[in-house]
């Protein structure tokens, strides 16, 4: 063992509370809302997990629908490069790992969700984001296959890269589960709680917040259980930071209070 392996649960919870609203706004505002305005549409509603855009034509509407997945994939790739190339200290490395993996999980998850359900941002059916498309079942099959392949690849990548940070062996079990399961649990609960004030109803909570969190980040469950018997832990220390936890609480609460009930523009 090269040093101490210790990851604090409170700090992990704070990171989850910070990243839940931040990454959601990247998708909804940086993706959908900005594309709505850029394509000449009018932003009608902006909620915590959805927007309503009065789009200028079918092409513009489809671009708006595609933009959330596109921004997740693009920034996920950039975040991975930054994490791999520039981040050296343990806390920034952990945060960077969460960012690129969460964004990439979201991008892959939308293909899988829309492929299976036919709805959502990439849904090719009449009620889907890019629909109606000809041969919707063929599109759904292709999206499902791609989503499964991409998601499995990301889970394996998440396991491999986490091993690179904390090492392997039974001594990494607790830290691994804190990093993966602790983050997943807090992020999911915070996301669902933030969605509850929405005026649309249970559909947004289930199809958007729950699907994007419990479903979209579910790969973290497998990552948390990926401890091997053989191997040595690496030196990796993330100490308790009440500041990060407090900032996370403030960020998630503000997100829920402002965008949870939906901001209406017209």
QUIBEL-V440658 format. One record per residue. N is the residue number from 1. RES is the residue in one small letter. SS is DSSP state (~ for helix, > for strand, _ for the rest). OMEGA is omega in radians with two decimals (999 if undefined). Layout:
n:N res:RES ss:SS omega:OMEGA
n:N res:RES ss:SS omega:OMEGA
This chain:
n:1 res:x ss:_ omega:-3.05
n:2 res:x ss:_ omega:-3.10
n:3 res:x ss:_ omega:-3.07
n:4 res:x ss:_ omega:3.02
n:5 res:x ss:> omega:-3.08
n:6 res:x ss:> omega:3.12
n:7 res:x ss:> omega:-3.04
n:8 res:x ss:_ omega:-3.09
n:9 res:x ss:~ omega:-3.13
n:10 res:x ss:~ omega:3.12
n:11 res:x ss:~ omega:3.09
n:12 res:x ss:~ omega:3.10
n:13 res:x ss:~ omega:3.11
n:14 res:x ss:~ omega:3.09
n:15 res:x ss:~ omega:3.11
n:16 res:x ss:~ omega:-3.14
n:17 res:x ss:~ omega:3.06
n:18 res:x ss:~ omega:-3.03
n:19 res:x ss:~ omega:-3.14
n:20 res:x ss:~ omega:3.13
n:21 res:x ss:~ omega:-3.10
n:22 res:x ss:~ omega:-3.10
n:23 res:x ss:~ omega:3.07
n:24 res:x ss:~ omega:3.13
n:25 res:x ss:~ omega:3.02
n:26 res:x ss:~ omega:-3.12
n:27 res:x ss:~ omega:-3.01
n:28 res:x ss:~ omega:-3.08
n:29 res:x ss:~ omega:-3.12
n:30 res:x ss:~ omega:3.12
n:31 res:x ss:~ omega:-3.01
n:32 res:x ss:~ omega:-3.03
n:33 res:x ss:~ omega:-3.14
n:34 res:x ss:~ omega:3.11
n:35 res:x ss:~ omega:3.06
n:36 res:x ss:~ omega:-3.13
n:37 res:x ss:~ omega:-3.10
n:38 res:x ss:~ omega:-3.13
n:39 res:x ss:_ omega:3.08
n:40 res:x ss:_ omega:3.12
n:41 res:x ss:_ omega:3.09
n:42 res:x ss:> omega:3.11
n:43 res:x ss:> omega:-3.08
n:44 res:x ss:> omega:-3.12
n:45 res:x ss:> omega:3.03
n:46 res:x ss:> omega:3.12
n:47 res:x ss:_ omega:-3.14
n:48 res:x ss:_ omega:-3.06
n:49 res:x ss:_ omega:3.09
n:50 res:x ss:_ omega:2.96
n:51 res:x ss:> omega:2.94
n:52 res:x ss:> omega:-3.11
n:53 res:x ss:> omega:3.01
n:54 res:x ss:> omega:-2.99
n:55 res:x ss:_ omega:3.14
n:56 res:x ss:_ omega:3.08
n:57 res:x ss:_ omega:-3.07
n:58 res:x ss:~ omega:-3.12
n:59 res:x ss:~ omega:3.13
n:60 res:x ss:~ omega:3.13
n:61 res:x ss:~ omega:3.14
n:62 res:x ss:~ omega:3.08
n:63 res:x ss:~ omega:3.09
n:64 res:x ss:~ omega:-3.13
n:65 res:x ss:~ omega:-3.10
n:66 res:x ss:~ omega:-2.94
n:67 res:x ss:~ omega:3.12
n:68 res:x ss:~ omega:3.10
n:69 res:x ss:~ omega:-3.11
n:70 res:x ss:~ omega:-3.12
n:71 res:x ss:~ omega:3.08
n:72 res:x ss:~ omega:-3.11
n:73 res:x ss:~ omega:-3.11
n:74 res:x ss:~ omega:-3.11
n:75 res:x ss:~ omega:3.04
n:76 res:x ss:~ omega:3.09
n:77 res:x ss:~ omega:3.10
n:78 res:x ss:~ omega:-3.14
n:79 res:x ss:~ omega:3.10
n:80 res:x ss:~ omega:3.13
n:81 res:x ss:~ omega:3.11
n:82 res:x ss:~ omega:3.13
n:83 res:x ss:~ omega:-3.07
n:84 res:x ss:~ omega:-2.97
n:85 res:x ss:~ omega:-2.92
n:86 res:x ss:_ omega:-3.02
n:87 res:x ss:_ omega:-3.07
n:88 res:x ss:_ omega:-3.11
n:89 res:x ss:_ omega:-2.96
n:90 res:x ss:~ omega:-3.11
n:91 res:x ss:~ omega:3.06
n:92 res:x ss:~ omega:3.11
n:93 res:x ss:~ omega:3.13
n:94 res:x ss:~ omega:3.13
n:95 res:x ss:~ omega:3.11
n:96 res:x ss:~ omega:3.10
n:97 res:x ss:~ omega:3.09
n:98 res:x ss:~ omega:-3.06
n:99 res:x ss:~ omega:-3.07
n:100 res:x ss:~ omega:-3.11
n:101 res:x ss:~ omega:3.13
n:102 res:x ss:~ omega:3.12
n:103 res:x ss:~ omega:-3.14
n:104 res:x ss:~ omega:3.04
n:105 res:x ss:~ omega:-3.13
n:106 res:x ss:~ omega:-3.13
n:107 res:x ss:~ omega:3.13
n:108 res:x ss:~ omega:-3.10
n:109 res:x ss:~ omega:3.13
n:110 res:x ss:~ omega:3.06
n:111 res:x ss:~ omega:-3.11
n:112 res:x ss:~ omega:-3.12
n:113 res:x ss:~ omega:-3.13
n:114 res:x ss:~ omega:3.09
n:115 res:x ss:~ omega:-3.12
n:116 res:x ss:~ omega:-3.00
n:117 res:x ss:~ omega:-3.06
n:118 res:x ss:_ omega:3.14
n:119 res:x ss:_ omega:-3.14
n:120 res:x ss:_ omega:-3.04
n:121 res:x ss:_ omega:-3.08
n:122 res:x ss:_ omega:-3.12
n:123 res:x ss:_ omega:-3.12
n:124 res:x ss:_ omega:3.13
n:125 res:x ss:_ omega:-3.07
n:126 res:x ss:_ omega:-3.12
n:127 res:x ss:_ omega:-3.13
n:128 res:x ss:_ omega:-3.06
n:129 res:x ss:_ omega:-3.12
n:130 res:x ss:_ omega:-3.11
n:131 res:x ss:_ omega:-0.07
n:132 res:x ss:_ omega:3.06
n:133 res:x ss:_ omega:3.03
n:134 res:x ss:_ omega:3.14
n:135 res:x ss:_ omega:-3.07
n:136 res:x ss:~ omega:3.14
n:137 res:x ss:~ omega:3.09
n:138 res:x ss:~ omega:3.08
n:139 res:x ss:~ omega:-3.12
n:140 res:x ss:~ omega:3.11
n:141 res:x ss:~ omega:3.14
n:142 res:x ss:~ omega:3.12
n:143 res:x ss:~ omega:-3.14
n:144 res:x ss:~ omega:-3.13
n:145 res:x ss:~ omega:3.13
n:146 res:x ss:~ omega:-3.13
n:147 res:x ss:~ omega:3.11
n:148 res:x ss:~ omega:-3.12
n:149 res:x ss:~ omega:-3.12
n:150 res:x ss:~ omega:-3.09
n:151 res:x ss:~ omega:3.10
n:152 res:x ss:~ omega:3.10
n:153 res:x ss:~ omega:-3.12
n:154 res:x ss:~ omega:3.08
n:155 res:x ss:~ omega:3.12
n:156 res:x ss:~ omega:3.11
n:157 res:x ss:~ omega:3.10
n:158 res:x ss:~ omega:3.10
n:159 res:x ss:~ omega:-3.09
n:160 res:x ss:~ omega:-3.10
n:161 res:x ss:~ omega:3.06
n:162 res:x ss:~ omega:3.05
n:163 res:x ss:~ omega:3.13
n:164 res:x ss:~ omega:3.14
n:165 res:x ss:~ omega:-3.01
n:166 res:x ss:~ omega:-3.12
n:167 res:x ss:> omega:-3.13
n:168 res:x ss:_ omega:-3.13
n:169 res:x ss:_ omega:-3.07
n:170 res:x ss:~ omega:3.14
n:171 res:x ss:~ omega:3.11
n:172 res:x ss:~ omega:-3.00
n:173 res:x ss:~ omega:-3.08
n:174 res:x ss:~ omega:3.14
n:175 res:x ss:~ omega:-3.13
n:176 res:x ss:~ omega:-3.12
n:177 res:x ss:~ omega:3.06
n:178 res:x ss:~ omega:-3.12
n:179 res:x ss:~ omega:-3.04
n:180 res:x ss:~ omega:-3.05
n:181 res:x ss:~ omega:3.12
n:182 res:x ss:~ omega:3.11
n:183 res:x ss:~ omega:-3.11
n:184 res:x ss:~ omega:-3.08
n:185 res:x ss:~ omega:-3.10
n:186 res:x ss:~ omega:3.14
n:187 res:x ss:~ omega:-3.10
n:188 res:x ss:~ omega:3.14
n:189 res:x ss:~ omega:3.14
n:190 res:x ss:~ omega:-3.14
n:191 res:x ss:~ omega:3.14
n:192 res:x ss:~ omega:3.13
n:193 res:x ss:~ omega:-3.13
n:194 res:x ss:~ omega:-3.09
n:195 res:x ss:~ omega:-3.01
n:196 res:x ss:_ omega:-3.13
n:197 res:x ss:_ omega:-3.04
n:198 res:x ss:_ omega:-3.08
n:199 res:x ss:_ omega:-3.11
n:200 res:x ss:_ omega:3.11
n:201 res:x ss:_ omega:-3.02
n:202 res:x ss:~ omega:-3.11
n:203 res:x ss:~ omega:3.14
n:204 res:x ss:~ omega:3.13
n:205 res:x ss:~ omega:-3.08
n:206 res:x ss:~ omega:-3.01
n:207 res:x ss:~ omega:-3.12
n:208 res:x ss:~ omega:-3.03
n:209 res:x ss:~ omega:-3.10
n:210 res:x ss:~ omega:-3.14
n:211 res:x ss:~ omega:-3.10
n:212 res:x ss:~ omega:-3.10
n:213 res:x ss:~ omega:-3.12
n:214 res:x ss:~ omega:3.13
n:215 res:x ss:~ omega:-3.04
n:216 res:x ss:_ omega:-3.11
n:217 res:x ss:_ omega:-3.06
n:218 res:x ss:_ omega:3.09
n:219 res:x ss:~ omega:3.10
n:220 res:x ss:~ omega:3.10
n:221 res:x ss:~ omega:3.12
n:222 res:x ss:~ omega:3.13
n:223 res:x ss:~ omega:-3.14
n:224 res:x ss:~ omega:-3.14
n:225 res:x ss:_ omega:-2.99
n:226 res:x ss:_ omega:3.09
n:227 res:x ss:_ omega:3.06
n:228 res:x ss:_ omega:-3.13
n:229 res:x ss:_ omega:-3.09
n:230 res:x ss:_ omega:3.10
n:231 res:x ss:_ omega:-3.13
n:232 res:x ss:_ omega:3.07
n:233 res:x ss:> omega:3.07
n:234 res:x ss:_ omega:3.04
n:235 res:x ss:_ omega:-3.13
n:236 res:x ss:> omega:-3.05
n:237 res:x ss:> omega:3.00
n:238 res:x ss:> omega:-3.06
n:239 res:x ss:_ omega:3.12
n:240 res:x ss:_ omega:3.09
n:241 res:x ss:_ omega:3.08
n:242 res:x ss:~ omega:3.10
n:243 res:x ss:~ omega:3.11
n:244 res:x ss:~ omega:3.14
n:245 res:x ss:~ omega:-3.14
n:246 res:x ss:~ omega:3.10
n:247 res:x ss:~ omega:3.09
n:248 res:x ss:~ omega:3.09
n:249 res:x ss:~ omega:-3.14
n:250 res:x ss:~ omega:-3.11
n:251 res:x ss:~ omega:-3.12
n:252 res:x ss:~ omega:3.13
n:253 res:x ss:~ omega:3.12
n:254 res:x ss:~ omega:3.10
n:255 res:x ss:~ omega:-3.13
n:256 res:x ss:~ omega:-3.08
n:257 res:x ss:~ omega:-3.08
n:258 res:x ss:~ omega:-3.05
n:259 res:x ss:_ omega:3.12
n:260 res:x ss:_ omega:3.13
n:261 res:x ss:_ omega:3.12
n:262 res:x ss:_ omega:3.04
n:263 res:x ss:> omega:-3.11
n:264 res:x ss:> omega:-3.12
n:265 res:x ss:_ omega:-3.11
n:266 res:x ss:_ omega:999
